[in-house]
Amino acid sequence: MSNTELAKGIYWVGAVDWDVRDFHGYSTYKGTTYNAFLIVDKKVTLFDTVKRSHMGELLYNIRAIIDPAKIDYLVVNHVEMDHSGSLPEMMDIIKPEKLFCSPMGQKALLDHFHREDWPYEVVKSGSEVSLGKRTIQFLETRMLHWPDSMFSYIKEDGILFSSDAFGQHYATSERFDDEVNLSEVMQESAKYYANILYLYAPLIKKLLASVAEMNLNIKMIAPDHGVIWRTHQDKILEAYDKWSRNEADPKTLVIYDSMWHSTEKMAHAIGTGLRETGVSTRMINLKVHHRSDVMTEVLNAKAVVIGCSTLNNGLLPRMAGFLMYMRGLKPTNKFGAAFGSFGWSGEAVGLINTALQDMKIDVIEDGVRIKYVPDDRKLEECMEMGRRIGKRVIESLNH
């Protein structure tokens, strides 16, 4: 088997983007891939395309296997432009008999490309299409993470083309999970979930239950980004199950931004108190940590303790931006608390508490406010707050 072949007659024909470092504000330090797949059967079928800038790589990979003009069917599992950007040109080259998509997929394709002349074939959950020796079974996965999203399952091979689910922004010349560092792939999978799918946890929980009820014999999971799961499918499925149930570890984050180090001193005092209780503690200075990396830590943390100086009767810009970003991802099953220093007005703690409450995070402390620079007595107050939070975390996870 070549390194592009998933099974006999089923190929990866996507593209690797080694240089991308930002995806809608999500840091992609390791680049990404735009995965597309080709099945050579009686009806030759292409699953998804790639970002328009990488269409040449897609065509090169297809031509190494077959003349693109011989492709009969095109399946659009997801309309987002990193998977459909090259679709108009590919449609002109391929001229497929049918373009399969979900009901919402057809609407999204029309809204994106305004091509009513394309040969749309709308499929729904349970729809099946024979390719010859192989059969595609479709499963709509609305809002995972767009309304148009769907899975395509190849029954005879047990291969699930899972669109954006189970993916990672991870550029590599290797195509499979057993060819790369598993812990690194799992970390990138967690980051992907935390920054793209987190807010859809209830839907993911239902989806996993639906897949289980369908009793699919899944031997391989092929997402639209990153490596293909052919050996450790159980690990990524178990991880998604845990994340979708918002399970937390005995871990607390102290996330802060500071002007003249006063809030920073408070943060480290709180961290000392937390560590004294035995809970795992991460100190996160927003000046040096990207918001998407912070959200990856939030994913399995039980408590978030957030501190900020007051600036212009509000928050420092980095903290204000982070809280807005975090609110959109809707983390749940967490404790929260606030702290901060100020000079004369001191609104930051109240604003943080309000933001946490808006996110349905359980605010378990009134918060600590300190004017200008904390002395030893004030730092002890911070340590004591850390101890209380640490004990609360331990108690909650022992029940």
SEDO-514898 format. One line per 2 residues: number of its first residue (from 0); their letters; for each residue x, y, z of C-alpha. Coordinates in Angstrom, 3 decimals, always signed. Each point is the difference from the previous one (the first is absolute). Layout:
REM SEDO-514898
NUM = a = X/Y/Z; ...;
//
This chain:
REM SEDO-514898
0 = ms = +0.000/+0.000/+0.000; +1.393/+3.420/-0.919;
2 = nt = -0.043/+2.790/+2.545; -2.976/+1.574/-1.812;
4 = el = -2.172/-3.130/-0.155; -2.522/-0.620/+2.793;
6 = ak = -1.205/-3.302/-1.476; +0.136/-1.555/-3.441;
8 = gi = -1.433/+2.581/-2.365; -0.477/+2.699/+2.681;
10 = yw = +2.520/+2.840/-0.014; +0.927/+3.183/+1.820;
12 = vg = +0.354/+2.724/-2.639; +0.009/+3.109/+2.183;
14 = av = +2.536/+2.742/+0.636; +2.393/+0.948/+2.794;
16 = dw = +0.179/+3.648/+1.076; +3.338/+0.281/+1.774;
18 = dv = -0.136/+3.775/+0.414; -3.421/+0.930/+1.386;
20 = rd = +0.340/+1.419/+3.521; -3.453/+1.447/+0.609;
22 = fh = -3.482/-1.418/-0.542; -2.638/+2.614/+0.863;
24 = gy = +2.018/+1.035/+3.071; +0.959/-3.577/+0.955;
26 = st = +3.785/-0.461/-0.007; +1.161/-2.794/-2.295;
28 = yk = +3.687/-0.251/+0.856; +0.280/-3.416/-1.629;
30 = gt = -1.795/+0.895/-3.234; -2.873/-2.141/-1.253;
32 = ty = -1.203/-2.300/-2.743; -3.054/+0.238/-2.225;
34 = na = -0.964/-3.621/-0.414; -1.844/-1.242/-3.061;
36 = fl = -0.623/-3.629/-0.907; -0.473/-1.919/-3.229;
38 = iv = -1.732/-3.350/-0.492; +0.684/-1.803/-3.269;
40 = dk = -2.980/-2.269/-0.667; -2.617/-0.387/-2.714;
42 = kv = -0.967/+3.545/+0.960; +3.196/+1.909/+0.779;
44 = tl = -0.716/+2.350/+2.899; +1.817/+2.985/+1.510;
46 = fd = -0.774/+0.969/+3.598; +0.498/+3.736/+0.594;
48 = tv = +2.559/+2.261/-1.619; +2.571/+2.367/+1.528;
50 = kr = +0.680/+3.662/+0.650; +0.223/+1.823/-3.325;
52 = sh = +3.674/+0.889/+0.524; +0.845/-3.730/+0.104;
54 = mg = -2.050/-1.232/-2.960; +3.147/-0.791/-1.990;
56 = el = +1.062/-2.543/+2.612; -3.452/-1.599/-0.054;
58 = ly = +0.086/-0.349/-3.781; +3.542/-1.361/+0.047;
60 = ni = -0.985/-2.700/+2.502; -3.126/-0.957/-1.939;
62 = ra = +1.863/-0.163/-3.308; +2.537/-2.369/+1.544;
64 = ii = -2.918/-2.456/+0.321; -2.537/+0.835/-2.707;
66 = dp = -0.973/+2.653/-2.518; -2.188/+2.497/+1.962;
68 = ak = -2.456/+0.014/-2.915; -0.801/-3.638/+0.842;
70 = id = -1.425/+0.936/+3.412; -3.748/-0.707/-0.030;
72 = yl = -1.139/+1.256/+3.404; +1.064/+2.763/+2.350;
74 = vv = -1.017/-0.036/+3.677; +0.024/+3.221/+2.018;
76 = nh = +0.062/-0.921/+3.677; +0.707/+3.589/+1.044;
78 = ve = -0.398/+3.302/-1.870; +2.517/+2.119/+1.924;
80 = md = +2.504/+1.533/-2.405; +3.017/-1.969/+1.190;
82 = hs = -1.821/-3.039/-1.424; -1.993/+1.538/-2.847;
84 = gs = +2.119/+2.945/-1.136; +1.179/-1.845/-3.110;
86 = lp = -3.436/-1.485/-0.711; -1.024/+2.317/-2.886;
88 = em = +3.170/-0.742/-1.967; -0.158/-3.700/+0.859;
90 = md = -3.620/-0.173/-1.161; +1.055/+1.455/-3.358;
92 = ii = +2.813/-2.556/-0.324; -1.902/-3.048/+1.256;
94 = kp = -3.537/+0.741/-1.234; -1.403/-2.666/+2.368;
96 = ek = -3.295/-1.759/-0.552; -1.056/+0.791/+3.556;
98 = lf = +1.035/+2.312/+2.831; -1.105/-1.533/+3.306;
100 = cs = -0.653/+2.259/+2.987; -2.341/+0.357/+2.955;
102 = pm = -3.172/+2.146/-0.266; +1.769/+2.834/+1.812;
104 = gq = +3.068/-0.708/-2.105; -1.890/+0.820/-3.189;
106 = ka = -1.183/+3.282/+1.489; +3.513/+0.860/+1.145;
108 = ll = +1.515/-0.849/-3.397; -2.538/+2.224/-1.734;
110 = dh = +0.730/+2.814/+2.450; +3.747/-0.377/-0.501;
112 = fh = +0.289/-0.609/-3.733; -3.408/+0.931/-1.484;
114 = re = +0.061/-2.930/-2.429; -3.501/-1.337/-0.512;
116 = dw = +1.173/-2.040/-2.990; +2.078/-2.443/+2.055;
118 = py = -1.385/-3.589/+0.156; -1.016/+0.047/+3.667;
120 = ev = -1.133/-3.267/+1.557; -1.249/+0.654/+3.530;
122 = vk = +0.511/-2.814/+2.514; -1.172/-0.373/+3.583;
124 = sg = +0.898/-2.184/+2.965; -0.398/-3.622/-1.044;
126 = se = +0.240/+0.691/-3.730; +2.202/-2.472/-1.858;
128 = vs = +1.753/+0.207/-3.358; +1.597/-2.959/-1.762;
130 = lg = +3.330/+0.613/-1.707; +0.282/-3.566/-1.300;
132 = kr = +1.862/-2.176/+2.467; -0.396/+2.616/+2.699;
134 = ti = -2.893/+1.831/+1.621; -0.090/+3.456/+1.585;
136 = qf = -2.305/+0.464/+2.978; -0.631/+3.632/+0.974;
138 = le = -0.556/+1.503/+3.447; -0.964/+3.653/+0.442;
140 = tr = +1.987/+1.690/+2.770; -1.552/+3.456/+0.116;
142 = ml = +2.019/+2.610/+1.901; +3.088/-2.181/+0.252;
144 = hw = +1.034/+2.556/-0.618; -2.073/+1.544/-2.818;
146 = pd = -3.660/-0.644/-0.902; +1.038/-1.836/-3.185;
148 = sm = +2.408/-2.482/+1.613; -0.422/-3.725/-0.603;
150 = fs = +1.930/-3.268/+0.281; +0.484/-2.551/-2.779;
152 = yi = +0.499/-3.626/+1.055; +1.367/-2.665/-2.336;
154 = ke = -1.748/-3.127/+1.230; +2.195/-2.642/-1.615;
156 = dg = +3.271/+1.456/+1.344; -1.207/+1.487/+3.283;
158 = il = +1.437/+3.405/-0.936; -1.695/+3.104/+1.393;
160 = fs = +0.653/+3.270/-1.832; -0.770/+2.200/+2.995;
162 = sd = +0.230/+3.526/-1.402; +1.469/+2.325/+2.660;
164 = af = -0.729/-2.313/+2.944; +2.995/-1.876/+1.474;
166 = gq = +2.410/+2.268/-1.881; +3.125/+1.925/+0.909;
168 = hy = +1.842/+2.951/-1.499; +3.171/-2.011/-0.471;
170 = at = +2.209/+0.088/-3.106; +2.054/-3.127/-0.575;
172 = se = +1.241/-2.104/-2.887; -1.397/-3.051/+1.814;
174 = rf = -3.673/-0.736/-0.482; -0.897/-2.370/+2.850;
176 = dd = -0.176/+0.218/+3.781; +2.402/-2.915/+0.506;
178 = ev = +2.708/+1.758/-2.026; +0.282/+3.062/+2.241;
180 = nl = +0.342/+0.877/+3.687; -3.351/-0.996/+1.530;
182 = se = +0.192/+2.346/+2.993; +0.649/+2.916/-2.353;
184 = vm = -2.963/-0.964/-2.185; -2.274/-0.322/+3.040;
186 = qe = +1.120/+3.433/+1.216; -0.766/+1.519/-3.397;
188 = sa = -3.362/-1.820/+0.009; -0.803/+1.524/+3.385;
190 = ky = +0.959/+3.445/-1.284; -2.204/-0.485/-3.063;
192 = ya = -2.964/-1.086/+2.114; +0.489/+2.772/+2.574;
194 = ni = +0.134/+2.775/-2.585; -2.462/-1.189/-2.651;
196 = ly = -2.406/-2.588/+1.398; -0.184/+0.783/+3.738;
198 = ly = -3.290/+1.887/-0.171; -1.628/-2.932/-1.824;
200 = ap = +0.682/-2.502/+2.791; -3.702/-0.941/+0.438;
202 = li = -0.289/-0.739/-3.728; +3.209/-2.018/+0.003;
204 = kk = -1.296/-2.045/+2.919; -3.168/-0.782/-1.997;
206 = ll = +2.011/-0.749/-3.129; +2.211/-2.510/+1.795;
208 = as = -3.128/-1.689/+1.352; -1.525/-0.096/-3.500;
210 = va = +3.141/-1.534/-1.478; -0.009/-2.624/+2.759;
212 = em = -3.666/-0.811/-0.727; +0.790/-0.435/-3.700;
214 = nl = +2.501/-2.695/+1.008; +2.473/+1.113/-2.637;
216 = ni = +3.101/-2.133/-0.306; +2.415/+2.940/-0.041;
218 = km = +3.484/-1.169/-0.922; +1.358/+3.381/-1.035;
220 = ia = -0.948/+3.648/+0.594; +1.087/+2.418/-2.714;
222 = pd = -0.573/+3.643/+0.987; +0.371/+3.051/-2.226;
224 = hg = +3.057/+1.240/+1.932; +3.053/-1.782/+1.354;
226 = vi = +0.831/-3.685/+0.185; -2.326/-2.923/-0.679;
228 = wr = -0.903/-2.199/+2.972; +0.640/-3.635/-0.947;
230 = th = +1.548/-1.386/+3.213; -1.105/+2.210/+2.886;
232 = qd = -3.636/+0.636/-0.927; -0.992/-1.041/+3.513;
234 = ki = +2.121/+2.749/+1.541; -1.483/+2.839/-2.029;
236 = le = -3.546/-1.340/+0.486; +0.573/-0.298/+3.762;
238 = ay = +1.434/+3.522/+0.092; -3.005/+1.448/-1.858;
240 = dk = -2.311/-1.863/+2.361; +1.766/+1.515/+3.016;
242 = ws = +0.101/+3.483/-1.484; -3.651/-0.110/-1.071;
244 = rn = -0.994/-0.855/+3.576; +2.098/+2.937/+1.257;
246 = ea = +1.943/-2.205/+2.371; +2.634/+1.918/+1.963;
248 = dp = +3.304/-0.962/+1.569; +1.244/+1.263/+3.385;
250 = kt = +1.625/+2.919/-1.787; -0.274/+3.728/+0.569;
252 = lv = +1.107/+2.830/-2.257; +1.123/+3.422/+1.167;
254 = iy = -0.416/+2.188/-3.077; +1.115/+3.612/+0.299;
256 = ds = +1.184/+3.208/-1.613; +1.796/+2.702/+1.944;
258 = mw = +1.158/+3.597/-0.539; +2.714/+0.588/+2.634;
260 = hs = +0.293/-3.518/+1.448; -2.455/+0.476/+2.897;
262 = te = -2.627/-2.320/-1.485; +2.835/-2.346/-0.941;
264 = km = +1.123/-0.147/+3.648; -3.573/-0.778/+1.016;
266 = ah = -0.151/-2.758/-2.630; +3.095/-1.734/+1.331;
268 = ai = -1.242/+0.255/+3.586; -3.293/-1.627/-1.035;
270 = gt = +1.977/-2.651/-1.850; +2.013/-0.726/+3.147;
272 = gl = -3.196/-0.505/+1.983; -1.414/-2.303/-2.657;
274 = re = +3.126/-2.151/-0.126; -0.023/-0.378/+3.779;
276 = tg = -3.287/-1.914/-0.320; +1.509/-2.428/-2.498;
278 = vs = -1.939/+1.018/-3.103; +1.849/+0.291/-3.282;
280 = tr = +0.449/+3.695/-0.744; +0.924/+1.814/-3.211;
282 = mi = +1.143/+3.625/+0.034; -1.015/+1.669/-3.263;
284 = nl = +1.178/+3.513/-0.815; -2.025/+1.264/-2.955;
286 = kv = +2.952/+2.100/-1.119; +1.827/-3.151/-1.088;
288 = hh = -2.729/-2.627/-0.551; -2.271/+0.009/-3.041;
290 = rs = -3.720/-0.133/+0.747; -0.439/-3.264/-1.920;
292 = dv = +2.683/-1.688/+2.120; -1.703/+1.318/+3.132;
294 = mt = -3.337/-1.461/-1.130; +1.704/-3.360/-0.482;
296 = ev = +0.929/+0.125/+3.690; -3.537/+1.117/+0.930;
298 = ln = -1.457/-3.123/-1.654; +0.787/-2.362/+2.894;
300 = ak = +0.470/+2.493/+2.858; -2.436/+0.004/+2.906;
302 = av = +0.619/+3.614/+1.011; +1.059/+3.192/-1.748;
304 = vi = +1.278/+2.815/+2.199; +0.246/+3.143/-2.084;
306 = gc = +1.836/+3.194/+0.875; +0.378/+3.370/-1.667;
308 = st = +0.981/+3.551/+0.774; -2.606/+2.706/-0.512;
310 = ln = +0.597/+2.241/-3.009; -2.291/+2.887/-0.950;
312 = ng = -2.770/-1.349/+2.237; +0.224/-3.324/-1.784;
314 = ll = +2.319/-2.882/-0.807; +3.354/-0.156/-1.714;
316 = pr = -0.574/-0.663/-3.734; +1.560/-3.476/+0.028;
318 = ma = -2.223/-1.125/+2.859; -3.120/+1.561/-1.518;
320 = gf = +0.717/-1.805/-3.265; +0.692/-3.301/+1.722;
322 = lm = -3.228/+0.102/+2.015; -1.992/+0.705/-3.162;
324 = ym = +1.744/-2.897/-1.754; -0.609/-2.316/+2.954;
326 = rg = -3.659/+1.026/+0.248; -0.576/-1.023/-3.617;
328 = lk = +1.344/-3.514/+0.682; -2.357/-0.513/+2.982;
330 = pt = +2.092/-2.006/+2.483; -2.107/-1.708/+2.669;
332 = nk = +0.354/-1.975/+3.242; +2.553/+2.393/+1.462;
334 = fg = +0.606/+2.173/+3.028; +1.111/+3.579/-0.485;
336 = aa = +1.448/+2.866/+2.008; +1.493/+3.425/-0.678;
338 = fg = +2.740/+2.237/+1.354; +1.782/+3.179/-0.995;
340 = sf = +1.806/+3.164/+0.968; -1.130/+3.562/-0.672;
342 = gw = +0.916/+3.606/+0.617; -3.248/+1.851/+0.624;
344 = sg = -3.122/-1.532/-1.593; +0.548/-3.784/+0.078;
346 = ea = -2.683/-1.420/-2.300; +1.998/-2.965/-1.330;
348 = vg = -0.997/-2.607/+2.597; -3.691/+0.779/-0.370;
350 = li = +0.233/-0.152/-3.785; +1.759/-3.369/+0.131;
352 = nt = -2.595/-1.390/+2.413; -2.788/+1.162/-2.308;
354 = al = +1.700/-1.585/-3.012; +0.427/-3.307/+1.843;
356 = qd = -3.621/+0.021/+1.149; -1.131/+0.699/-3.570;
358 = mk = +1.887/-3.166/-1.001; -1.896/-1.974/+2.675;
360 = id = +3.258/-0.589/+1.867; -0.552/-0.459/+3.739;
362 = vi = +1.625/+3.058/+1.615; +1.004/-1.250/+3.459;
364 = ed = +1.829/+3.089/+1.328; -0.875/+3.683/+0.174;
366 = gv = +3.495/+0.719/-1.257; +3.012/+1.857/+1.351;
368 = ri = +0.594/+3.676/-0.880; +3.234/+1.698/+1.022;
370 = ky = +0.855/+3.677/-0.387; +3.299/+0.625/-1.744;
372 = vp = +2.615/-2.379/+1.468; -0.799/-2.981/+2.284;
374 = dd = +1.802/-0.264/+3.332; +0.668/-3.260/+1.846;
376 = rk = -3.395/+0.079/+1.699; -1.806/+0.398/-3.329;
378 = le = +2.085/-2.719/-1.602; -1.003/-2.303/+2.846;
380 = ec = -3.651/+0.756/-0.856; +0.762/-1.109/-3.545;
382 = me = +1.656/-3.199/+1.216; -2.978/-0.728/+2.217;
384 = mg = -2.371/+0.432/-2.946; +2.154/-2.462/-1.924;
386 = rr = -0.229/-2.503/+2.856; -3.792/+0.310/+0.146;
388 = ig = -0.350/-0.512/-3.740; +2.385/-2.970/+0.032;
390 = kr = -1.964/-1.691/+2.779; -3.255/+0.629/-1.866;
392 = vi = +1.425/-1.589/-3.149; +1.146/-3.101/+1.887;
394 = es = -3.343/-0.353/+1.800; -1.984/+0.305/-3.233;
396 = ln = +1.992/-2.711/-1.757; -0.135/-2.389/+2.955;
398 = h = -3.802/-0.097/+0.023;
//
